[in-house]
């Protein structure tokens, strides 16, 4: 049944029923995750960015998350020749006390049930507005780093050395959270939300835990179950749905590996062959498990051209976007660093796809 027939029979607007969980482009595209004011969209279009995961101006269920509000966002973005491929749910990578919907991972009912219902409403509204994907995180710790270190040309690299990372205080506000407890909270969420994604045909792309932590001890009492390849494999099996998959942050995944340049290809093949890679954060690191720097895309240990060829090999169709760019002195908002990353990725895509 095609998309138009489905919509007609279901009594739904055409925008409610994307035809398939895969991106509609048929190839890998240059994407970004960014604010989408008009001035930014003009620059992105000029740089050849043709797909975007756009911020929504609000993190609460308000007019911006209504069908009308999301539709206006999509239409404005697409007026610049950029496809609105996804929006981020208010389940970001923030530390738990700054999180938008903290009770989902604190496991407190009935508060978490109200938060989950709001997430379900947002997904339904995205479907009706013609937005085919949402991305989200399931984290208590947020993104953990140690002190930054110098990189190429005096740029500053975000860095993680486990031995230097302060575990102060020893427990977060969430208290001790075992692996079993974390899995139970993740499962509780997925069992209620993935059926809504399947019903509305909206892909849900989850970001791995950044960075990986020691499996047995965790960090500040929290076990990072989505911080290993084995954990991500378990995660995608919790709900057997083509609408449940990964915001595959290549940088974060390589942070899980002892030999990233060699191991990343089999990881891409595993999830890519199962059509569980919905979006790619295409960034590079120097180092590996528990000890790394986030570099410019051409300056890390991973051969990015070889990685791109592996995505193409497994039939990945979707966005390839920069993420966590280094800090350059005088580069307000990382504009120059992101522009470099866009050009680098665009060049790789042209060399592989023409």
LONU-539786 format. One record per residue (C-alpha): residue number from 1; y, x, z. Coordinates in nm, 4 decimals, padded with zeros to 6 digits. Each point is the difference from the previous one (the first is absolute). Layout:
N
<NUM,<Y,X,Z>>
...
This chain:
354
<1,<00.0000,00.0000,00.0000>>
<2,<00.3349,00.1491,-00.0970>>
<3,<00.3037,00.0121,00.2237>>
<4,<00.1811,-00.2928,-00.1644>>
<5,<-00.3036,-00.2298,00.0165>>
<6,<-00.0615,00.0940,00.3651>>
<7,<00.3582,-00.0829,00.0908>>
<8,<-00.0071,-00.3309,-00.1858>>
<9,<-00.3241,-00.1160,00.1602>>
<10,<00.1126,00.1102,00.3452>>
<11,<00.3396,-00.1639,-00.0391>>
<12,<00.1718,00.3329,00.0678>>
<13,<00.2862,00.1796,-00.1730>>
<14,<-00.1128,00.2661,-00.2436>>
<15,<00.1365,00.2768,00.2215>>
<16,<-00.2435,-00.1021,00.2761>>
<17,<-00.3078,00.1362,-00.1744>>
<18,<00.0002,00.3619,-00.1185>>
<19,<-00.2908,00.0369,-00.2377>>
<20,<-00.1875,00.2827,00.1742>>
<21,<00.0251,00.2431,00.2890>>
<22,<00.0603,00.2915,-00.2358>>
<23,<00.3519,00.0753,-00.1196>>
<24,<00.0843,-00.1723,-00.3263>>
<25,<00.1279,00.3099,-00.1771>>
<26,<-00.3399,00.1396,-00.0971>>
<27,<00.1056,00.3535,00.0920>>
<28,<00.1413,00.2158,00.2769>>
<29,<00.3744,-00.0528,00.0409>>
<30,<00.2871,00.1869,00.1631>>
<31,<00.0920,-00.1963,00.3102>>
<32,<00.2014,00.0314,00.3164>>
<33,<00.0446,-00.1554,00.3416>>
<34,<00.3690,-00.0485,00.0511>>
<35,<00.2898,-00.2220,00.0857>>
<36,<00.1003,-00.2026,-00.3026>>
<37,<00.3753,-00.0417,-00.0031>>
<38,<00.1442,-00.0148,-00.3483>>
<39,<00.1391,00.3550,00.0071>>
<40,<-00.3385,00.1443,00.0976>>
<41,<-00.1840,-00.2031,-00.2620>>
<42,<00.2325,00.1323,-00.2723>>
<43,<-00.0816,00.3577,00.0979>>
<44,<-00.3740,-00.0668,00.0249>>
<45,<-00.0030,-00.1619,-00.3443>>
<46,<00.1879,00.2970,-00.1451>>
<47,<-00.2563,00.2401,00.1515>>
<48,<-00.2875,-00.1873,-00.1646>>
<49,<-00.1318,-00.1792,00.3081>>
<50,<-00.1469,-00.3240,-00.1301>>
<51,<-00.1788,-00.1499,00.3025>>
<52,<00.1095,-00.0382,00.3609>>
<53,<-00.1099,-00.1005,00.3455>>
<54,<00.3351,-00.1369,00.1145>>
<55,<00.1137,-00.0460,00.3561>>
<56,<00.0752,-00.3569,00.1068>>
<57,<00.3374,-00.0178,00.1793>>
<58,<-00.1543,-00.1548,00.3113>>
<59,<-00.3014,00.0784,00.2166>>
<60,<-00.0110,-00.3532,00.1439>>
<61,<-00.1303,-00.3179,-00.1611>>
<62,<00.3354,-00.1286,-00.1210>>
<63,<00.1697,-00.1002,-00.3251>>
<64,<-00.0638,00.3426,-00.1532>>
<65,<-00.3755,-00.0648,00.0361>>
<66,<00.0205,-00.3541,-00.1382>>
<67,<-00.1338,-00.0743,-00.3465>>
<68,<00.3555,-00.0343,-00.1275>>
<69,<00.1137,00.3228,00.1648>>
<70,<-00.2934,00.2019,-00.1294>>
<71,<00.0400,-00.1501,-00.3465>>
<72,<00.3668,00.1030,-00.0100>>
<73,<-00.1017,00.3513,00.1040>>
<74,<-00.2627,00.0215,-00.2749>>
<75,<00.2308,-00.1348,-00.2681>>
<76,<00.2828,00.2366,00.0957>>
<77,<-00.2309,00.3047,00.0029>>
<78,<-00.1537,-00.0946,-00.3309>>
<79,<00.3438,-00.0482,-00.1578>>
<80,<00.0188,00.3819,00.0053>>
<81,<-00.3260,00.0326,-00.1930>>
<82,<-00.1959,00.0921,00.3143>>
<83,<-00.3020,-00.2029,00.1053>>
<84,<-00.0127,-00.1096,00.3623>>
<85,<-00.3597,00.0972,00.0649>>
<86,<-00.0054,-00.0316,00.3800>>
<87,<00.1952,-00.0543,00.3190>>
<88,<-00.0724,00.1446,00.3462>>
<89,<-00.1083,-00.2423,00.2687>>
<90,<00.1774,00.0469,00.3345>>
<91,<-00.2932,00.2116,00.1162>>
<92,<00.1507,00.3426,-00.0577>>
<93,<-00.0817,00.3534,00.1125>>
<94,<00.2272,-00.0236,00.3051>>
<95,<-00.1086,00.0921,00.3521>>
<96,<-00.1305,-00.3025,00.1900>>
<97,<00.3154,-00.0630,00.2083>>
<98,<00.2031,-00.0159,-00.3228>>
<99,<-00.2565,-00.1966,-00.1993>>
<100,<00.0962,-00.3332,-00.1529>>
<101,<-00.3205,-00.1808,00.0991>>
<102,<-00.1402,00.2080,00.2857>>
<103,<-00.2348,-00.2571,00.1494>>
<104,<-00.2313,00.0167,-00.3027>>
<105,<-00.1110,00.3463,00.1084>>
<106,<00.0573,-00.0461,00.3716>>
<107,<-00.2571,-00.2786,-00.0238>>
<108,<00.1889,-00.2511,00.2125>>
<109,<-00.0641,-00.3662,-00.0746>>
<110,<00.1522,-00.2498,-00.0576>>
<111,<00.2898,00.2265,-00.1051>>
<112,<-00.2048,00.1808,-00.2634>>
<113,<-00.1164,-00.3299,-00.1480>>
<114,<00.3617,-00.1049,-00.0549>>
<115,<00.0760,00.3367,-00.1595>>
<116,<-00.3077,-00.0235,-00.2237>>
<117,<00.0963,-00.3501,-00.1111>>
<118,<00.3446,00.1284,-00.0990>>
<119,<-00.1670,00.2749,-00.2049>>
<120,<-00.2172,-00.2616,-00.1722>>
<121,<00.3097,-00.2037,-00.0845>>
<122,<00.1655,00.3077,-00.1495>>
<123,<-00.3050,00.0648,-00.2170>>
<124,<-00.0031,-00.3609,-00.1217>>
<125,<00.3696,00.0194,-00.0812>>
<126,<-00.0465,00.3266,-00.1902>>
<127,<-00.2629,-00.1690,-00.2141>>
<128,<00.2258,-00.2908,-00.0847>>
<129,<00.2846,00.2393,-00.0795>>
<130,<-00.2171,00.1979,-00.2440>>
<131,<-00.0345,00.3164,00.2098>>
<132,<-00.3591,00.1235,-00.0412>>
<133,<-00.0376,00.2462,00.2902>>
<134,<00.1026,00.0695,00.3581>>
<135,<-00.0390,00.3274,00.1853>>
<136,<-00.0310,00.0531,00.3743>>
<137,<-00.0996,00.2351,00.2835>>
<138,<-00.2194,-00.0537,00.3048>>
<139,<00.1265,00.2688,00.2358>>
<140,<00.0886,00.0429,00.3657>>
<141,<00.1104,00.3635,-00.0092>>
<142,<00.2096,-00.0164,-00.3154>>
<143,<00.0351,00.3184,-00.2064>>
<144,<-00.0556,00.2979,00.2315>>
<145,<00.1478,00.3414,-00.0749>>
<146,<00.0787,00.3241,00.1800>>
<147,<00.3149,00.2053,-00.0681>>
<148,<00.1074,00.0335,-00.3642>>
<149,<-00.0401,00.3341,-00.1764>>
<150,<00.1887,00.1790,-00.2814>>
<151,<-00.1201,-00.0448,-00.3568>>
<152,<00.0911,00.1001,-00.3519>>
<153,<00.3605,00.0982,-00.0549>>
<154,<00.0979,-00.0764,00.3575>>
<155,<-00.1170,-00.3610,-00.0146>>
<156,<-00.1522,-00.1469,00.3151>>
<157,<-00.3614,-00.1160,00.0006>>
<158,<-00.1343,-00.2683,00.2308>>
<159,<-00.2818,00.1722,00.1871>>
<160,<-00.2925,-00.0744,00.2302>>
<161,<-00.1668,00.2614,00.2148>>
<162,<-00.2273,-00.1874,00.2392>>
<163,<00.0182,00.2690,00.2668>>
<164,<00.3801,-00.0247,00.0027>>
<165,<00.0246,-00.3811,-00.0016>>
<166,<00.1183,-00.1265,00.3373>>
<167,<-00.2142,-00.2650,00.1654>>
<168,<00.2733,-00.1128,00.2375>>
<169,<-00.0522,-00.2307,00.1743>>
<170,<-00.3806,00.0253,-00.0240>>
<171,<-00.0333,-00.3709,-00.0848>>
<172,<00.2120,-00.2203,-00.2242>>
<173,<00.1280,-00.3400,00.1109>>
<174,<-00.3225,-00.1399,-00.1481>>
<175,<-00.2066,00.1881,00.2602>>
<176,<-00.3379,00.1455,-00.0834>>
<177,<-00.1379,-00.1497,-00.3236>>
<178,<-00.3575,00.0949,-00.0850>>
<179,<-00.1410,00.0074,-00.3506>>
<180,<-00.1954,-00.3201,00.0722>>
<181,<00.3135,-00.1767,00.1217>>
<182,<00.1958,00.1134,-00.3022>>
<183,<-00.2699,-00.1208,-00.2374>>
<184,<-00.0138,-00.3358,00.1791>>
<185,<00.3764,-00.0518,-00.0400>>
<186,<-00.0058,00.1024,-00.3659>>
<187,<-00.2954,-00.2294,-00.0677>>
<188,<00.1693,-00.2919,00.1785>>
<189,<00.2990,00.0385,-00.2307>>
<190,<-00.1955,00.0462,-00.3225>>
<191,<-00.2311,-00.2962,00.0582>>
<192,<00.3023,-00.2286,00.0242>>
<193,<00.2232,00.1480,-00.2664>>
<194,<-00.2246,00.1213,-00.2832>>
<195,<-00.1246,-00.3558,-00.0739>>
<196,<00.3644,-00.1009,-00.0498>>
<197,<00.0487,00.2957,-00.2351>>
<198,<-00.3110,-00.1049,-00.1930>>
<199,<00.1121,-00.3620,-00.0144>>
<200,<00.3427,00.0943,-00.1342>>
<201,<-00.1166,00.3024,-00.2022>>
<202,<00.2309,00.2515,00.1612>>
<203,<-00.1284,00.3551,00.0466>>
<204,<00.0280,00.1415,00.3527>>
<205,<00.0436,00.3783,00.0003>>
<206,<-00.0408,00.1715,00.3379>>
<207,<00.1332,00.3510,00.0693>>
<208,<-00.2310,00.2445,00.1828>>
<209,<00.0924,00.1382,00.3420>>
<210,<00.2371,00.2948,-00.0399>>
<211,<-00.1083,00.2585,00.1002>>
<212,<-00.3681,00.0248,00.0837>>
<213,<-00.0800,00.0898,00.3600>>
<214,<-00.3092,00.1444,00.1702>>
<215,<-00.2650,-00.2704,-00.0129>>
<216,<-00.1207,00.0292,00.3594>>
<217,<00.3298,00.0463,00.1820>>
<218,<00.2546,-00.1809,-00.2148>>
<219,<00.3667,00.0461,00.0897>>
<220,<00.1776,-00.1325,00.3093>>
<221,<-00.2986,-00.2193,00.0786>>
<222,<-00.0110,-00.1648,-00.3441>>
<223,<-00.2872,00.0485,-00.2433>>
<224,<00.1102,00.0080,-00.3643>>
<225,<-00.2895,-00.1747,-00.1718>>
<226,<00.1790,-00.0102,-00.3368>>
<227,<00.0592,00.3738,00.0203>>
<228,<-00.3244,00.1090,-00.1617>>
<229,<-00.1746,-00.0621,-00.3299>>
<230,<-00.2931,-00.1531,00.1890>>
<231,<00.2407,-00.2353,00.1756>>
<232,<00.1590,-00.1079,-00.3279>>
<233,<-00.3458,-00.0677,-00.1430>>
<234,<-00.0790,-00.2222,00.2968>>
<235,<00.3376,-00.1705,-00.0297>>
<236,<-00.0474,-00.1170,-00.3587>>
<237,<-00.3399,-00.1481,00.0891>>
<238,<00.1266,-00.2203,00.2848>>
<239,<00.1003,-00.2696,-00.2501>>
<240,<-00.1830,00.0064,-00.3323>>
<241,<00.2914,-00.1115,-00.2143>>
<242,<00.1605,00.1444,-00.3143>>
<243,<00.3374,-00.0832,00.1565>>
<244,<-00.0580,00.2326,00.2987>>
<245,<00.0580,00.3697,-00.0655>>
<246,<00.2101,00.3084,00.0572>>
<247,<00.3501,00.1248,-00.0387>>
<248,<-00.1669,00.3313,-00.0800>>
<249,<00.2346,00.2633,00.1373>>
<250,<-00.1380,00.3132,-00.1596>>
<251,<00.2057,00.2108,00.2389>>
<252,<-00.1444,-00.1730,00.3056>>
<253,<-00.3537,00.0147,-00.1361>>
<254,<00.0274,00.3714,-00.0712>>
<255,<00.1159,00.0419,00.3598>>
<256,<-00.3488,-00.1188,00.0981>>
<257,<-00.1751,00.2717,-00.1995>>
<258,<-00.0861,00.3615,00.0747>>
<259,<00.0120,00.0989,-00.3679>>
<260,<00.2356,-00.2541,-00.1590>>
<261,<00.0123,00.1396,-00.3535>>
<262,<-00.3766,-00.0108,-00.0310>>
<263,<-00.0805,-00.3122,00.2032>>
<264,<00.2705,-00.2428,-00.1145>>
<265,<-00.1678,-00.0705,-00.3344>>
<266,<-00.3164,-00.1461,00.1507>>
<267,<00.2123,-00.2133,00.2331>>
<268,<00.2006,-00.1353,-00.2955>>
<269,<-00.3251,-00.0674,-00.1841>>
<270,<-00.1532,-00.1850,00.2958>>
<271,<00.2858,-00.2437,00.0521>>
<272,<00.1157,-00.0089,-00.3617>>
<273,<-00.3418,-00.0873,-00.1392>>
<274,<-00.0104,-00.2923,00.2456>>
<275,<00.3471,-00.1156,-00.1115>>
<276,<00.1358,00.0437,00.3520>>
<277,<00.2984,00.2165,-00.0947>>
<278,<00.2857,-00.2462,-00.0451>>
<279,<00.2916,00.2438,00.0212>>
<280,<00.0344,00.3788,00.0223>>
<281,<00.2437,00.2099,00.2025>>
<282,<-00.0184,00.3100,-00.2164>>
<283,<00.1057,00.2823,00.2294>>
<284,<-00.1280,00.3487,00.0727>>
<285,<-00.0593,00.2110,00.3101>>
<286,<-00.0599,00.3608,00.0898>>
<287,<-00.2835,00.0334,00.2506>>
<288,<-00.2427,-00.2679,00.1098>>
<289,<-00.1536,-00.1746,00.2996>>
<290,<00.2208,00.0306,00.3128>>
<291,<00.2164,00.2722,-00.1576>>
<292,<00.2227,-00.0717,-00.3018>>
<293,<00.3444,-00.0109,-00.1576>>
<294,<00.1228,-00.2737,-00.2336>>
<295,<00.1242,00.1856,-00.3073>>
<296,<00.1636,-00.0700,-00.3326>>
<297,<-00.2662,-00.1517,-00.2283>>
<298,<-00.0376,00.3238,-00.1991>>
<299,<-00.0022,00.2322,00.3026>>
<300,<-00.3035,-00.1102,00.2006>>
<301,<-00.3674,00.0891,-00.0075>>
<302,<-00.1162,-00.2953,-00.2113>>
<303,<-00.0029,00.0266,-00.3800>>
<304,<00.1910,-00.3202,-00.0699>>
<305,<-00.0787,-00.0053,-00.3705>>
<306,<-00.3711,00.0209,00.0786>>
<307,<00.0411,-00.2776,00.2576>>
<308,<00.1763,-00.2203,-00.2555>>
<309,<-00.2823,00.0550,-00.2450>>
<310,<-00.2444,-00.1187,00.2668>>
<311,<00.1997,-00.3210,00.0525>>
<312,<-00.0131,-00.0555,-00.3740>>
<313,<-00.3735,00.0802,-00.0048>>
<314,<-00.0761,-00.2812,00.2480>>
<315,<00.2161,-00.2498,-00.1880>>
<316,<00.2805,-00.0284,00.2527>>
<317,<00.2777,-00.2283,-00.1236>>
<318,<00.3094,-00.0147,00.2159>>
<319,<00.2930,00.1855,00.1458>>
<320,<00.0195,00.3723,00.0658>>
<321,<00.2973,00.0598,00.2286>>
<322,<00.1592,00.2888,00.1917>>
<323,<00.0029,-00.0090,00.3782>>
<324,<00.1316,00.2126,00.2913>>
<325,<00.2073,00.2378,-00.2098>>
<326,<00.1265,00.3238,00.1590>>
<327,<00.3543,00.0141,00.1387>>
<328,<00.2538,00.1976,-00.2047>>
<329,<00.3313,00.0969,00.1587>>
<330,<00.2758,-00.2275,-00.1275>>
<331,<-00.2427,-00.2403,-00.1660>>
<332,<00.1093,-00.3292,00.1532>>
<333,<-00.2891,-00.2450,00.0298>>
<334,<-00.2348,00.2337,-00.1853>>
<335,<00.1394,-00.1111,-00.3359>>
<336,<-00.0377,00.3402,-00.1671>>
<337,<-00.3454,00.0595,00.1452>>
<338,<-00.1205,-00.3414,-00.1148>>
<339,<00.1527,00.0529,-00.3459>>
<340,<-00.1952,00.3256,-00.0290>>
<341,<-00.3207,-00.1795,00.1046>>
<342,<00.0558,-00.2807,-00.2514>>
<343,<00.0475,00.2501,-00.2806>>
<344,<-00.3043,00.1993,00.1041>>
<345,<-00.2242,-00.3086,00.0158>>
<346,<00.1387,-00.1366,-00.3264>>
<347,<-00.0781,00.3301,-00.1706>>
<348,<-00.3572,-00.0028,00.1315>>
<349,<-00.0467,-00.3596,-00.1163>>
<350,<00.1239,00.0867,-00.3487>>
<351,<-00.2357,00.2957,-00.0189>>
<352,<-00.2987,-00.2163,00.0916>>
<353,<00.0882,-00.3373,-00.1506>>
<354,<00.2487,00.0844,-00.2721>>
